[in-house]
Structure formats: C-alpha cells, structure tokens
Amino acid sequence: FACTRGSTQRSRAEVSGAAMSLAHNMAAAGPNAQLPALGTGRGRHVGTCRGSTRTVGDERSPSKRFPVAAVDAILKDVLGSYLREQPYEAARCRDMAKDIAEIIKARVKDLMIPRYKIVVVTHIGQLNEQSMQIGSRCLWDPASDTFSSYVFKNASLFALANVYAVYFE
C-alpha cells in the first residue's frame, strides 16, 4: 500500500498516523466544533492512490446509468429459453441455477457498463403448492446502485434471478 501526495511516497503507517492526527485534532476542538458539510462537492485534495485523484467531499456519480430495462430483457430471455420445457429435478436444477447465473452475468457484462460490479443470484425451486419468501440485504447507495429481478414459472418449477449493480468508485 502506498499513496502519494504531490511527489512524496507515504506508507500505510504514515497515512494512518495522519488519520489519527486528524482524529486527535477533531477531538481537541471539542464537541461544538463546526465541521464542513458533506456532499458539497468542494473539499481539499487528499492525495493520489492507485492512480486516481480524490477530493474530500467527492460525490459518486456514474457517467452512464445502469440499463435496468436491458437487463430485464436479458433475464426474461435467459430464464425463458433455458427453463421453458424443463421439468423440476433437484440435482439438475442445482447445476442449472449456477449455469444460468454465469450466462446472465456474461450477457450483462457484454453491455459494457463502466465501473459497475455485477452480482447475479438465481434460485430454482419446485412448484408444489407451497410458498417461499426470499430476501436479500446489502450496503447500498440509492443514487448509483440498482438491481433487476425476474420471476419465471412453468408447470413444475419457478426461477428467480436477481442482478445487483453496485457502482465502484
């Protein structure tokens, strides 16, 4: 780990020492100290890490939004074409869930949406007059992160595919 400030190399210890110094200065200022507002887009330069310049207060904003409608069409196409005539067989469906997730991920990546991390989760289960609830949780920035979901059913099985698109700054 190495960060540069101007032309000076800084080690992890120096960077964490600077962070502790900042925390000490903030604590010494007291509980009523005024801090700059976050999210204003203005701030001081804090250096360069791994080739990117960051400024305190930078906002995450994707240059190209994630195309939810296009991903919805991919989900519908892949699930429909692979499962339309497929009967439910537990072992086969377990393997198909993995394969379908990989196919969906490859097709979404073919859209070449910059700076989004793609996570695909698929579930396949038997339709047998039972109910099922599936939930998911993650850290989320509603301004830039999004998801797409599609449910498929045939005579003997159901499938749920979720694509989560998390913006990577």
C-alpha positions as CSV (number, residue, x, y, z in Angstrom):
1,F,0.0,0.0,0.0
2,A,1.4,3.3,-1.0
3,C,-0.2,6.7,-1.6
4,T,1.4,9.8,-2.9
5,R,0.9,13.4,-2.0
6,G,2.5,15.5,-4.6
7,S,5.7,13.7,-5.3
8,T,6.2,12.2,-1.8
9,Q,5.6,8.5,-1.2
10,R,3.6,7.7,2.0
11,S,3.4,4.4,3.7
12,R,0.4,2.8,5.4
13,A,1.8,3.8,8.9
14,E,2.2,7.4,7.7
15,V,-1.3,7.5,6.3
16,S,-2.9,6.0,9.4
17,G,-0.7,8.4,11.6
18,A,-2.2,11.3,9.6
19,A,-5.7,9.9,10.2
20,M,-5.0,9.6,13.9
21,S,-3.6,13.1,14.0
22,L,-6.8,14.4,12.3
23,A,-9.0,12.5,14.8
24,H,-6.9,14.0,17.7
25,N,-7.3,17.5,16.3
26,M,-11.1,17.0,15.9
27,A,-11.3,15.7,19.5
28,A,-9.3,18.6,20.8
29,A,-11.6,21.1,19.0
30,G,-14.4,20.0,21.3
31,P,-17.9,18.7,20.8
32,N,-19.2,22.1,19.5
33,A,-16.6,22.4,16.7
34,Q,-18.0,23.2,13.2
35,L,-17.2,20.6,10.5
36,P,-17.6,21.2,6.8
37,A,-20.8,19.8,5.3
38,L,-20.5,16.5,3.5
39,G,-21.6,16.1,-0.1
40,T,-21.0,19.7,-1.2
41,G,-18.6,18.6,-3.9
42,R,-15.9,21.0,-2.6
43,G,-13.1,20.0,-0.4
44,R,-9.4,19.8,0.0
45,H,-7.1,17.5,-2.1
46,V,-6.1,14.4,0.0
47,G,-3.6,12.8,-2.4
48,T,-3.5,10.2,-5.1
49,C,-3.9,6.5,-4.5
50,R,-3.6,3.8,-7.2
51,G,-3.7,6.4,-10.0
52,S,-6.9,8.3,-9.0
53,T,-7.1,11.7,-7.5
54,R,-9.7,12.1,-4.7
55,T,-11.0,15.2,-3.0
56,V,-12.7,15.2,0.3
57,G,-16.4,15.6,-0.4
58,D,-16.3,14.0,-3.9
59,E,-19.6,12.5,-4.9
60,R,-20.1,9.2,-6.6
61,S,-21.8,9.8,-9.9
62,P,-21.8,7.2,-12.7
63,S,-21.1,8.6,-16.2
64,K,-23.5,6.0,-17.6
65,R,-26.6,4.8,-15.7
66,F,-27.2,1.0,-15.4
67,P,-29.7,0.0,-18.1
68,V,-32.3,-1.8,-16.0
69,A,-34.7,-2.3,-18.9
70,A,-32.0,-4.1,-21.0
71,V,-31.1,-6.3,-18.1
72,D,-34.8,-7.2,-17.5
73,A,-34.9,-8.3,-21.2
74,I,-31.8,-10.4,-20.6
75,L,-33.3,-12.1,-17.6
76,K,-36.6,-12.8,-19.3
77,D,-34.8,-14.2,-22.4
78,V,-32.3,-16.4,-20.5
79,L,-34.8,-17.9,-18.0
80,G,-37.4,-18.4,-20.6
81,S,-35.1,-20.1,-23.1
82,Y,-33.4,-22.4,-20.6
83,L,-36.3,-23.4,-18.4
84,R,-39.4,-23.2,-20.7
85,E,-39.8,-27.1,-21.1
86,Q,-37.6,-28.1,-18.2
87,P,-39.2,-30.4,-15.5
88,Y,-38.1,-30.0,-11.9
89,E,-35.3,-32.3,-10.9
90,A,-33.4,-31.2,-7.8
91,A,-29.8,-32.2,-8.9
92,R,-30.3,-30.8,-12.4
93,C,-31.8,-27.6,-11.2
94,R,-29.0,-27.0,-8.8
95,D,-26.5,-27.1,-11.6
96,M,-28.7,-25.1,-13.9
97,A,-29.0,-22.3,-11.3
98,K,-25.2,-21.9,-11.4
99,D,-25.0,-22.1,-15.2
100,I,-27.8,-19.6,-15.6
101,A,-26.2,-17.2,-13.2
102,E,-23.0,-17.3,-15.2
103,I,-24.8,-16.9,-18.5
104,I,-26.7,-13.9,-17.2
105,K,-23.5,-12.3,-15.8
106,A,-21.7,-12.7,-19.1
107,R,-24.6,-11.2,-21.1
108,V,-24.8,-8.2,-18.7
109,K,-21.1,-7.7,-18.9
110,D,-21.4,-7.7,-22.7
111,L,-23.4,-4.4,-22.3
112,M,-20.0,-2.9,-21.2
113,I,-21.4,-0.6,-18.5
114,P,-18.3,1.0,-16.9
115,R,-17.5,0.8,-13.2
116,Y,-20.4,-1.4,-12.1
117,K,-19.7,-4.6,-10.1
118,I,-22.3,-7.2,-11.1
119,V,-23.7,-9.8,-8.7
120,V,-26.1,-12.4,-10.1
121,V,-28.1,-14.7,-7.8
122,T,-30.5,-17.3,-9.1
123,H,-32.9,-19.6,-7.3
124,I,-34.8,-22.5,-8.8
125,G,-37.4,-24.5,-6.9
126,Q,-40.3,-26.9,-7.3
127,L,-43.8,-25.7,-7.8
128,N,-45.7,-27.9,-5.4
129,E,-48.5,-25.7,-3.8
130,Q,-46.1,-24.2,-1.2
131,S,-45.0,-20.6,-0.6
132,M,-41.5,-19.3,-0.4
133,Q,-40.0,-16.0,0.7
134,I,-36.6,-14.9,-0.5
135,G,-34.9,-11.8,0.9
136,S,-31.5,-10.1,0.4
137,R,-29.6,-7.3,2.0
138,C,-26.5,-5.3,1.2
139,L,-24.9,-1.9,1.6
140,W,-26.5,0.4,-0.9
141,D,-26.2,3.8,-2.4
142,P,-29.6,4.5,-4.0
143,A,-28.2,7.3,-6.1
144,S,-25.9,5.0,-8.1
145,D,-26.6,1.3,-7.2
146,T,-29.6,-0.6,-8.6
147,F,-30.9,-4.1,-9.3
148,S,-33.1,-6.0,-11.8
149,S,-35.2,-9.0,-10.9
150,Y,-37.3,-11.5,-12.9
151,V,-39.5,-14.5,-11.8
152,F,-40.2,-17.3,-14.3
153,K,-42.7,-20.2,-13.8
154,N,-43.5,-23.3,-15.8
155,A,-45.7,-26.3,-15.0
156,S,-43.3,-27.8,-12.4
157,L,-40.7,-25.1,-11.3
158,F,-40.1,-21.5,-10.6
159,A,-37.0,-19.5,-11.0
160,L,-35.9,-16.1,-9.6
161,A,-33.0,-14.2,-11.0
162,N,-31.6,-11.0,-9.4
163,V,-28.9,-8.9,-10.8
164,Y,-27.4,-6.3,-8.4
165,A,-25.3,-3.5,-10.0
166,V,-23.1,-1.7,-7.4
167,Y,-21.2,1.3,-8.6
168,F,-17.5,1.1,-8.0
169,E,-15.9,4.5,-7.4
